[in-house]
Every structure is written in structure tokens, then in C-alpha cells.
């Protein structure tokens, strides 16, 4: 019986060893997979303005009433200021106070979200959004201001 010189399990048409051939095929397959994935990712990418326009179009039913409400409030405030200029500072002060309150709430929400994502808090521990860090440590009564003008 004739002794077999190269007892590889895989048969190849090339003279190279089968392990090298399989390695080359695997590398080619990985390279092709990577290129296909990169092509898919780059085709999925769109510009930020195009994405914003698409989101605005998708949410137009929710955005339009807010824009109309904002325009109506602005027109009413302008009419009040034209008729009674002495109320201008009071109106703008109240508007700024409300804006600062909303800004503080948004900052507190972002802070809380960051702590939740970092694992510092658990959702079972969070019952409300505090405007400042000290409110969580020392419970105190919220100040009440009378806005009867």
C-alpha cells in the first residue's frame, strides 16, 4: 500500500496547504462581511437637517398646535402691552420666571436621568424630580407664593 504524504481532511484545487486556504477564505469572508456592513451603515446615514425635517414632518400634528398656541399667546401679550404699557415689565418678568422654572425642571430631569443611567439611583427610589440636590437630602416644605394680583 502506498503511503499518503499529505493527509489533509479538506481537498483543495491549489497546491497550498488546506489550512492556509481555509484561513484565506475566512479572511476574505470577514473582509466581505465588514465591507457589506460598512456599505449598509453608510447608506443608512442621512444628514442631520434631513433627519430633522423628516421628524418635523412625522410630528407635524403635535408641533402645529403648539406653534399656533405660541403665536396666539404672543399676539395676546403684544395686545396687552400696547393697551397697558405699565404691565410690560410684570408680564415679561412672569414669563422669565416661568421660563427659569421650566429650565430648572429640565436640568433636574437630565441630572436624574444621568444618575439613573450611571446606576447611582434605581427607579424604585425615584418618586419625583427635585429641583436641587439638597431637596433629596433634607426634606423641606416648598415655599408658596401668592400670585393674586
C-alpha positions in Angstrom: 0.0 0.0 0.0 1.2 3.5 -0.9 1.8 5.9 2.0 -0.1 9.1 1.8 2.2 12.1 2.1 -0.4 14.8 2.9 -3.3 13.6 4.9 -5.4 16.8 5.0 -9.1 16.4 5.6 -10.0 19.2 3.2 -9.4 18.9 -0.5 -8.3 21.9 -2.4 -7.5 22.6 -6.0 -4.5 24.7 -5.1 -1.0 23.4 -4.1 -1.1 25.3 -0.8 -1.9 23.6 2.4 -5.6 23.4 3.1 -5.3 25.3 6.4 -3.8 28.3 4.7 -6.5 28.1 2.0 -9.3 27.9 4.7 -7.7 30.8 6.6 -7.6 32.8 3.4 -11.3 32.0 2.7 -12.2 33.0 6.2 -10.3 36.3 5.9 -12.0 37.0 2.6 -15.4 36.2 4.1 -14.7 38.5 7.1 -13.5 41.3 4.8 -16.6 41.0 2.6 -18.8 41.0 5.7 -17.1 44.1 7.0 -17.4 45.8 3.7 -21.1 44.9 3.4 -21.7 46.2 6.9 -19.9 49.5 6.2 -21.9 49.9 3.0 -25.2 49.3 4.9 -24.2 51.8 7.6 -23.2 54.5 5.2 -26.4 54.0 3.2 -28.4 54.4 6.4 -26.7 57.6 7.3 -28.5 60.8 6.3 -27.8 64.4 7.0 -28.9 65.9 10.3 -31.1 68.6 8.6 -32.8 65.9 6.5 -33.5 63.9 9.6 -34.9 66.9 11.5 -37.1 67.7 8.5 -38.4 64.1 8.4 -39.0 64.2 12.2 -40.8 67.5 11.9 -43.0 66.1 9.2 -43.7 63.0 11.2 -44.7 65.0 14.3 -46.4 67.8 12.5 -49.8 67.1 14.1 -48.2 67.6 17.5 -46.0 70.5 16.6 -48.5 72.7 14.7 -50.9 73.2 17.7 -48.0 74.3 19.8 -46.9 76.8 17.2 -50.4 78.2 16.9 -50.7 78.4 20.7 -47.4 80.2 20.9 -48.4 82.7 18.2 -51.8 83.3 20.0 -50.0 83.9 23.3 -47.5 86.2 21.7 -50.3 88.2 20.0 -52.3 88.5 23.2 -49.2 89.6 25.1 -48.4 92.3 22.5 -52.0 93.5 22.6 -51.9 93.8 26.4 -48.6 95.6 26.3 -49.9 98.0 23.6 -53.0 98.8 25.7 -51.4 98.9 29.1 -47.6 99.6 28.8 -47.3 99.6 32.6 -47.8 95.8 32.6 -44.9 95.2 30.2 -42.3 94.6 33.0 -44.7 92.5 35.0 -45.6 90.3 32.0 -42.0 89.9 30.9 -41.0 89.2 34.5 -43.6 86.5 34.9 -42.7 85.0 31.5 -39.0 84.9 32.5 -39.8 83.3 35.9 -41.9 80.6 34.2 -39.1 80.0 31.7 -36.5 79.7 34.5 -38.7 77.3 36.4 -39.1 75.1 33.3 -35.4 75.3 32.7 -34.7 74.2 36.2 -37.1 71.3 35.9 -35.4 70.2 32.7 -32.0 70.4 34.2 -33.2 68.4 37.2 -34.7 65.8 34.9 -31.5 65.5 33.0 -29.5 65.2 36.2 -31.8 62.4 37.4 -31.7 60.6 34.1 -27.9 60.8 34.1 -27.8 59.3 37.7 -30.2 56.6 36.7 -28.1 55.7 33.7 -24.9 55.7 35.8 -26.5 53.4 38.3 -26.5 55.8 41.2 -30.3 55.6 41.5 -32.8 52.9 40.9 -36.3 53.7 39.5 -37.9 52.4 42.7 -36.1 55.1 44.7 -37.2 58.0 42.5 -40.6 59.3 43.2 -40.4 62.9 41.9 -38.0 65.2 40.2 -36.3 67.5 42.7 -35.1 70.9 41.5 -32.0 70.8 43.6 -29.7 68.1 45.1 -30.3 69.3 48.6 -34.0 68.6 48.4 -33.2 64.9 48.2 -31.0 65.0 51.3 -33.1 67.3 53.6 -36.9 67.3 53.2 -38.3 70.8 53.5 -41.6 72.4 52.8 -41.9 74.1 49.4 -42.3 77.9 49.5 -45.7 79.1 48.5 -46.0 82.4 46.7 -49.3 84.1 46.3 -49.8 85.3 42.8 -53.1 87.1 43.4 -52.5 90.4 41.5 
